[in-house]
Amino acid sequence: MASIKTNSRLSGDPSYTVVWRAGGSRTGCWCRETFDDEDQAKRFRDLVNGHGQQWPPGWVKGEGFVEPSEPDVSDAEMFPLFAHNYVGLLTDISDHTRINYTRFIDNHMVPWFGKLSVSDRGSRITRDHVSRWILDLKDGRPGPLHAPGTARRAYAAKTIANLHGLLFSILQSAVESDPALRDSNPCAHTRLPRSGDAEDDEVFLEPEEYALLRAHLRPDAVDIIDVLVSTGLRWGEVTALQPKDFTLASKRPTLRVQRAWKRRGEGGTFLGAPKTKKSRRTLVLTSDQVEMFQRLCRGKKPNDLVFTAPEGGAWHSGVFHAHRWKPALKGANAAGLTKQPRIHDLRHTHASWLIASRVPLPVIQARLGHESITTTVDRYGHLLESSDDEVVAAVKWAMGAAAVKRDLSRVA
């Protein structure tokens, strides 16, 4: 057991030394701690006895209880540098996507996680940090590291899901690193805002609404808009079409999508592969589309662009939007159109027309070039409610036939 020995200093003042054998063993080494105050010595003696004749946890000889220091965390484990390194080493993305990811990290993550560690050491990112971040994005609040007065806008559920997916991948790489920096991913099992909590992003035009919009287009924009809405192709795919992509002199005329405009990381565009593997697809054409494409391809070489701007060369999306789409939309709104569609909504409109005509979703998936049927169902599944009458009729027919067969068996 620890005990107290009273000694006299040279000055004549008493001192109190707590002595004990480590672990209470007869062979344990002698340990001692000296105090100027007897009450402090008694409290320390009791602590030693309470901890099995060991130094109390956190006690430093000659100094007393000392707050544990934060473990040293390297700069590479801090979120900003780790996140940028992660994106910089991705091998399956374009330069343009890499720049976008870097911008997302700087604008939408660092103001929340800039002083936190991706490892389990120091001030680490927790599930609570991730939840508060999502709530701030949803409600348009600035992060803890934003400058005072910074204004933020609320983000849609889809945008938040995309940002959360990037953050998940960044932190998962910390879990899977060798050696692992942390035991678990704080983004796992996060409940994200549902898209149903906000208005849908997509705008679907009825044929009459499209006709109203089309009537206000400038003549040199009509063909390209007709192609967008009648094929469901993306802007970058339509504006990359070349005469060699068509098989028009055939019993089954087709259009082959095999390239699209891509953005360079340092700016500018170039012709590259379509968005995904399934985006490289073949579409059948109507007789009206064949006549239009024959007219547009007449006199052009196989590698020429089908659609060109008035001054020549490819259409720039920003120029087309500002000088063709916006004036037409303004005129159509003044004439009674109540919607504000984007150019990309012509793709959604095309899908809605196919669904209204009972075209099966797998066919629509192939025509739009979706990589997964899940994408098609998630985006357009709600439009299938218009097929309820056909479903009811089919069930009634099947059950009616079964009832007749049952009644005949009873008669027999």
Secondary structure, DSSP 8 states (H G I E B T S, - for coil): --EEEEEE-TTS-EEEEEEEEGGG-TTS-EEEEEESSHHHHHHHHHHHHHTTSS--TTEETTTEE---------GGGBHHHHHHHHHHT-SSS-HHHHHHHHHHHHHHTHHHHTT-BSSSSSSB--HHHHHHHHHHHHHT---TTS-TT-------HHHHHHHHHHHHHHHHHHHSSSS-S-SS-TTTT-----GGGS--S-----HHHHHHHHTTS-HHHHHHHHHHHHH---HHHHTT--GGGEE-SSSS-EEEE--EEEE-TTS-EEEE--SSGGGSEEEE--HHHHHHHHHHHTT--TTS-SS--TTSS---HHHHIIIIIHHHHHHHHHTT------TTHHHHHHHHHHHHTT--HHHHHHHHT-S-HHHHHHHHGGGGGGGHHHHHHHHHHHHHHHHHHHHHHHH-
